[in-house]
């Protein structure tokens, strides 16, 4: 039985229950495979990855240190063709009132308007993208 897909616009706002974040601006990026979230600080300590998500100028910034025991490294190619190694973690995202498990690479996106990009790994099987729309999930749930 096929699952109904949600129609998502080019941008939205999402909640990240595992990261204690809500109403964070996200941009849909069908060119990216994995989703990416902005990290202000990131370090390894005693076989754990510690991160502070977003930056102080983001309204949703908490300054909270989030610890991951399960993480890995992933080679990512940017839209400009450059490769970089990023940390990859698992987490949840809530859109349209439904929570999805997915993976995020951690990147410094301080200069970007959207601190989160949602890639195909999350979008496939769950969403259809209508680039003429925006904030479809957020307007339905808030």
N, C-alpha and C positions, 0 to 999 in steps of 0.2 A: 504494500500500500504506500502510495506516494504521500509524503508530508507536504503540507501547504507551505509555500515560501512567502516570506514577508517582502514587500516592496520597500526598499530603502533608497533614500535620495543620495545626493553627492556628499552631503554632510549631515551630521546629527549630533546628539549628545547621548552619552552612555554612562551607565553605572558599572563600577568594577568592585563587586562585593569583597573579593579576596584582598583587595588593596585599600579598602575603606574610602573609596572615592565615588562621588556621584556627580552627575551633570557635567561630565568632561566632554569638551568638544572633540569630535572625531571626524576624520575625512575618509571617504571610501577610496581605496586605491586598488583597482582591479589589475594593475600592473605588478603589484607586490604579491608574493606568495604568502609570506608570514606577516602577521600584524606587528606593529611597532609601537612602543610607548616611550615617551620622553623620561629620561632619568637625569636628575640633577646631580646625584652623587651615586657612585657605585664602587664597591670594594669587596675583596675576598678576605675572610677572617675565620680561622679555625674550620676549614672545609665547608664554609657557608658563604653564600653571596648576600651581601647587604646592600640595599638600595634605598634612595629617597626619590620618589617619583614626583614629576612635575617640577616647577620652579616657584620661588616665592611670589613672583608676579601673577601666577595663575590663581584665580579665585578659589579653586578647589585644593590648592596646596595645603598639605597638613604638616609637612616636615617629619612625618612618621618614618622610622626606619623599618623596612620590611625585609624579612630574612627568608631566604630560599635554601633548602637543603638539597633540592633536586633542581639542577640547572646544567646547562651545557653551553658549548660554543658553537656558533654557526657562521659560515661564510655567507655574506650577503652582498649582492651586486646592486649598486645604486642606479637610479635612472640615468646618471651620467656615465655609467659603465665602470665606475670604480668599485673594487672589492674591499670589504672590510670584515673583520671578525667581530661578532657581537655576542653578548650573552643572550641565551634563550631561556625563558621561564614559562611555566604554565600558570594560568589564572582563569578567572571567569569574567564574562562581560554580560550585562543585561541590556537588551534592546527589545522593544515591543512587549515589555513585561515578562520576557522569557530569558532565562540565564543559560548561556552557552559556555562550555569548556573550550579553551583555545590556547595557543602558544603566542608569546610576544617576544620579539627581540627588543633589547634595551638600547636606546640610542640617545644621543644628545641632540634634541630638536628645539633648543632654546630660541632660536631665531625664527622658527616656523609658527604660523598662525594656529595650526592644529597640533596639539601634543601627542595625538594618537592617529595612526593610519591603520585602517582595517583592510587586511589582505584576503586573497582568494581562499586560503585554507579555512577561514571562518565563513566567508561569503558563500562558497559553493555548498549546494544542498540546503541552504537556509534562506538565502536572499536573492531577489532580483533587483538590479540597480536601475533606477530612473534618474538620470543626471539632471533632469529638468526640475527635480524636487529637492527639498531639504527639510531636515528636522521632522521626519514622518514618525519615527519611533517616539521621540521626546514629546511631541505635541499630543500623542495618544495616551501617554502614561503619566503626564504631569499637568 
